[in-house]
C-alpha cells in the first residue's frame, strides 16, 4: 500500500486564548507536529492587541477583511484587506487591531510558530 501524498485538514487545532482572538492552526507544531512551517487562520476582535515580541521565525500575514496595525522595529504599518506582509525573523514587532471592526487573516510562519521562540515581552 502506498503512502498518501497529501493531508486534508478537517479539524484544525483551536489555540486556547484569553483575549477574544480566534486562532485555528491548520498546520504546525500543535496541529500536525510540523516544524518547518505553520499556517493559522485568525480573527482578532476590535481593540485587540498583544505584547511586543521578537520571533526567531519569518511571518507572513494575509489580511482577508478589516485591517491590522503592526509595529515593526518602531515603524507603524497598516495592512488592509487584500494586502499581505512578510516580517523577517529578529524584528521587534507588536500586532494589534485598534479599530472598531474584526480583522480576519491568515498567518504563515517559517519555520513553524513556536511559543519558546516568539520571545513575547511582559506587559
Backbone as a ProteinNet text record, in pm:
[ID]
protein_1_A
[PRIMARY]
XXXXXXXXXXXXXXXXXXXXXXXXXXXXXXXXXXXXXXXXXXXXXXXXXXXXXXXXXXXXXXXXXXXXXXXXXXXXXXXXXXXXXXXXXXXXXXXXXXXXXXXXXXXXXXXXXXXXXXXXXXX
[TERTIARY]
84.4	0	89.3	56.4	137.1	87.4	182	150.4	86.1	-16.9	-80.7	18.5	8.9	98.1	29.1	-75.2	-144.2	-207.3	-239.9	-312.4	-417.2	-542.9	-652.8	-687.1	-671.4	-700.2	-849.2	-914.7	-1057.3	-1085.7	-984.2	-1002.1	-880.8	-869.4	-755.1	-754.5	-634.8	-620.3	-660.2	-757.5	-801.2	-716.3	-633.1	-542.6	-624.3	-611.6	-685.2	-630.4	-719.8	-679.7	-766.3	-719.5	-795.9	-828.9	-793.3	-812.1	-918	-997	-1103.8	-1060.4	-932.4	-881.6	-902.4	-949.3	-964.3	-836.1	-777	-659.6	-685.5	-689.5	-706.5	-582.5	-497.6	-377.3	-410.9	-393.2	-420.5	-300.6	-182.2	-57.8	43	120.1	221.4	248.4	319.4	361.6	243.1	141.9	29.5	-65.7	-86.7	-188.4	-135.6	-21.2	29.3	173.7	227.1	366	466	432.7	517.8	610.5	741	838.4	878.5	867.6	921.7	836.3	706	617	489.9	417.7	284.3	191.7	63.4	-40.2	-158.3	-200.8	-312.1	-409.6	-537.8	-646.1	-675.9	-688.4	-710.6	-816.8	-887.3	-979.9	-951.6	-907.1	-877.4	-996.3	-1047.8	-1163.2	-1124.7	-1223.4	-1194.5	-1119.3	-1026.8	-948.2	-854.1	-820.4	-729.4	-584.5	-497.8	-353.2	-280.5	-154.3	-70.8	62.6	140.6	268.7	368.8	471.3	581.2	646.1	705.3	775	889.1	983.7	1096	1115	1032.1	1033.6	1160.9	1190.4	1302.7	1256.9	1142.2	1087.9	1032.1	1031.7	966.4	815.4	740.1	593.8	531.4	444	367.5	224.4	167.1	28.4	-48.2	-163	-250.1	-385.2	-422.3	-545.7	-662.4	-767	-887.3	-990.9	-1011.7	-1106.2	-1061.2	-1099.9	-1054.2	-913.8	-844.6	-706.1	-632.6	-502.6	-418.5	-305.6	-282	-170.4	-54	61.2	180.3	292.6	348	466.8	587	675.2	792.5	916.3	993.5	1114	1084.4	970.1	934.1	852.9	840.2	761	621.5	517.1	380	339.7	290.5	247.7	105.4	15.8	-121	-133.2	-186	-209.1	-360.4	-413.4	-557.7	-601.6	-733.2	-790.3	-735.1	-691.8	-635.2	-485.3	-425.6	-281.2	-214.2	-83.4	-5.7	127.7	195.3	324.1	411.7	540.7	640.5	726.7	734.8	819.8	928.9	1052.2	1167.4	1194.3	1246.9	1285.9	1379.7	1366.5	1453.8	1401.5	1289.5	1228.6	1150.4	1155.3	1072.4	936.9	832.1	701	592.3	484	363.9	243.9	158.4	37.2	-80.3	-168.7	-288.6	-398.9	-519.6	-636.8	-704.7	-655	-711.5	-839.9	-896.2	-1011.6	-1141.3	-1254.9	-1385.7	-1448.8	-1367.4	-1416.5	-1319.2	-1369.4	-1282.4	-1181.2	-1068.8	-968.6	-952.2	-975.7	-958.8	-837.4	-751	-629.1	-573.1	-478.3	-402.3	-258.6	-194.3	-55.2	22.9	137.5	228	362.9	414.1	543.5	643.1	766.7	875.2	1000.4	1050.9	988.1	860.2	800	670.4	671.3	554.9	537	572.1	644.1	687.1	685.8	606.4	597.1	733.3	824	955.9	1048.2	1004.6	1088.6	1022.4	909.5	840.9	893.4	941.2	1001.9	909.9	791.9	697.6	748.4	731.8	771.9	658.9	695.1	594.9	518.4	389.6	308.7	255.2
-117.8	0	124.6	221.5	342.4	447.2	525.3	633.1	748.5	810.3	925.3	1040.2	1113	1226.3	1357.2	1350.3	1471.8	1448.4	1557.6	1551.7	1661.1	1623	1719.2	1750.5	1876.8	1918.1	1946.7	1872	1894	1937.1	1927.9	1965.3	2042.5	2171.2	2248.6	2259.3	2276.8	2290.9	2431.8	2442.5	2573.8	2609.3	2710.3	2752.8	2823.7	2780.1	2848.2	2989.2	3087.3	3226	3286.6	3395.3	3465.7	3608.2	3644.2	3782.4	3797.8	3693.1	3700.1	3672.6	3646.9	3620.2	3473.5	3448.5	3312.7	3274.7	3161.7	3109	2962.4	2928.3	2790.2	2751	2668.1	2623.8	2503.9	2519.9	2412.1	2319.7	2378.7	2302.3	2368.5	2288	2343.1	2249.3	2300.2	2218.6	2159.7	2240.7	2194.7	2102.1	2127.6	2053.7	1928.4	1939.8	1828.9	1791.7	1853.6	1829.5	1861.4	1962.9	2009.2	2117.8	2102.6	2200.3	2303.1	2268	2353.1	2475.7	2468.4	2582	2566.4	2676.4	2669.3	2761.4	2724.9	2802.7	2811.1	2934.2	2952.5	3057.1	3030.3	3124.8	3198.3	3330.7	3408.7	3516.1	3546.7	3659.2	3737.1	3861.3	3948.1	4040.4	4042.7	4128.1	4276.3	4364.7	4507.7	4540.3	4635	4684.2	4579.2	4477.4	4371.6	4413.3	4368.4	4385.5	4280.7	4260.3	4169.9	4237.8	4186.6	4249.5	4242.9	4327.1	4320.2	4181.4	4141.9	4014	4026.2	3935.3	3930.5	3784.9	3737.8	3596.4	3554.2	3426	3363.8	3300.8	3342.7	3288	3401.1	3381.6	3475.1	3455.9	3563.7	3551.6	3630.1	3561.8	3622.4	3637.7	3755.7	3780.7	3820.4	3756.6	3786.2	3827.3	3953.6	4005.5	3984.3	3918.9	3892.4	4002.8	4048.5	4158.4	4237.1	4363.7	4452.5	4502.2	4540.4	4586.1	4559.1	4553.4	4517.2	4619.3	4667.8	4758.9	4677.1	4692.4	4618.8	4718.1	4715.9	4795.4	4706.5	4753.3	4675.5	4760.4	4723.2	4799.3	4948.6	4981.7	5121.4	5188.1	5125.8	5181.7	5120.4	5203.9	5153.3	5127.3	5005.5	4965.7	4913	4965	4915.5	4822.1	4701.3	4603.7	4586.1	4614.5	4613.1	4489.9	4468.1	4355.2	4351.8	4233.1	4215.8	4238.4	4279.5	4302.3	4195.1	4183.3	4089	4153.1	4092.4	4144.1	4027.4	4040.1	3945	4019.4	3965.7	4023.8	3922.5	3965.7	3878	3847.9	3729.6	3687.1	3790.2	3810	3901.7	4044.3	4074	4206.7	4216.7	4332.9	4356.5	4405.5	4327.2	4356.6	4355.6	4422.4	4419.7	4423.3	4322.6	4313.8	4370.8	4444.4	4494.4	4521.3	4532.4	4573.2	4684.5	4808	4918	4974.3	4905.4	4954.9	4897	4944.8	4903.8	4789.7	4716.5	4602	4485.3	4364.5	4246.9	4249.5	4183.4	4163	4012.8	3965.4	3823.9	3809.4	3713.6	3696.8	3556	3524.5	3400.6	3436.4	3350.5	3368.7	3243.7	3265.1	3156.3	3185.5	3092.6	3109.8	3008.2	3055.4	2972.1	2995.6	2898.3	2770.4	2791.5	2683.1	2687.8	2775.7	2836.9	2913.3	2824.3	2881	2807.8	2905.5	2876	2965.4	2992.4	2895.3	2913.4	3001.2	3032.6	3112.8	3243.6	3279.8	3404.3	3521.9	3493.6	3594.4	3714.2	3687.5	3794.2	3868.5	3998.7	4081.9	4084.3	4108.2	4118.7	4248.3	4243.9	4366.7	4397
0	0	0	-82.9	-91.1	8.2	54.3	148.1	71.9	131	67.9	58.9	-49.7	-70.3	-38.2	41.5	85.4	221.3	286.2	412.9	409	416	416.3	561.1	599	736.8	751.4	837.2	861.8	1005.4	1090.5	1231.1	1280.8	1241.1	1287.8	1440.3	1496.8	1641.7	1680.7	1770.9	1819.9	1941.4	1924.7	2031.2	2138.7	2264.7	2372.2	2392.9	2398.8	2421.8	2531.1	2587.7	2691.6	2649.4	2524.9	2480	2371.4	2347.7	2248.3	2106.1	2084	1949.4	1914.3	1793	1742	1669.3	1706.5	1637.1	1607.2	1478.1	1434.1	1354.2	1413.6	1343.5	1256.3	1126.4	1031.5	1016.5	1014.7	1006.9	1098	1169.6	1259.3	1374.3	1473.1	1587.1	1663.8	1692.3	1774.8	1699.6	1570.5	1495.4	1425.5	1359.4	1278.7	1313.1	1418.3	1462.6	1351.2	1273	1164.5	1217.3	1196.3	1244.5	1139.2	1011.1	906.1	873.9	899.9	873.7	955.3	969.8	1029.3	951.3	950.2	883.3	978.7	1007.1	1100	1047.7	1072.6	1043.5	1173.2	1166.1	1287.4	1266.3	1375.3	1377.7	1506	1489	1602.9	1626.3	1749.5	1778.7	1777.4	1769.8	1778.2	1907.6	1897.5	2012	2072	1997.2	2043.9	2022.7	2112.2	2091.7	2173.8	2141.6	2218.7	2244.9	2339.9	2372.7	2257.3	2265.3	2168.3	2174.7	2064.2	2056.6	1955.1	1964.9	1870.6	1827.7	1734.1	1695.7	1622.4	1634.5	1562.9	1432.8	1380.2	1255.9	1170.6	1039.4	948.2	960.9	940.8	945.2	830.6	758.3	650.1	700.9	684.9	722	596.2	574.9	460.8	517.9	501.7	560.4	463.8	513.8	434	448.5	573	595.7	717.8	718	824.1	794.3	899.3	886.4	1015.5	1005.8	1118.9	1128.9	1249.6	1274	1327.1	1263.9	1305.7	1329.4	1449.7	1479.8	1451.5	1363.3	1323	1349.1	1449.9	1485.7	1496.7	1560	1584.5	1474.5	1359.4	1248.9	1250.6	1231.5	1226.7	1081.7	1056.6	922.6	932.6	849.2	843.8	723.9	748.5	641.9	630.6	513.5	492.4	413.3	408.9	335.6	193.3	151.3	18.4	12.5	124.7	130	214.4	198.2	277.7	314.2	411.6	456.2	501.8	477.1	526.4	626.9	748.4	852.6	884	871.9	889.1	1036.5	1061.4	1196.2	1257.7	1388.9	1460.1	1466.7	1399.4	1408.6	1539.2	1602.2	1721.4	1671.2	1698	1641.5	1748.4	1715.1	1800	1706.4	1718.8	1638.9	1717.7	1646.5	1713.3	1612	1665.1	1589	1669.2	1657.7	1736.1	1676.2	1579.3	1505.4	1562.3	1510.4	1561.7	1483.8	1407.9	1332.4	1350.1	1331.3	1338.5	1224.6	1248.1	1144.1	1125	1003.1	972	882.1	917.2	839.6	854.3	767.3	772.7	806.2	881.8	917.8	878.8	814.7	777.3	841.6	921.2	987.4	934.4	910.2	859.7	944.2	1018.7	1049.9	1132	1176.5	1243.6	1368.2	1394.8	1517.9	1636.5	1729.8	1848.9	1965.5	2068.9	2185.1	2248.1	2240.5	2301.9	2215.7	2092.3	2002.9	1960.4	2024.4	1989.6	2072.7	2193.2	2282.1	2306	2361.8	2396.7	2520.4	2516.6	2630.3	2732.7	2856.3	2963	2949.4	2988.4	2991.4	2861
[MASK]
+++++++++++++++++++++++++++++++++++++++++++++++++++++++++++++++++++++++++++++++++++++++++++++++++++++++++++++++++++++++++++

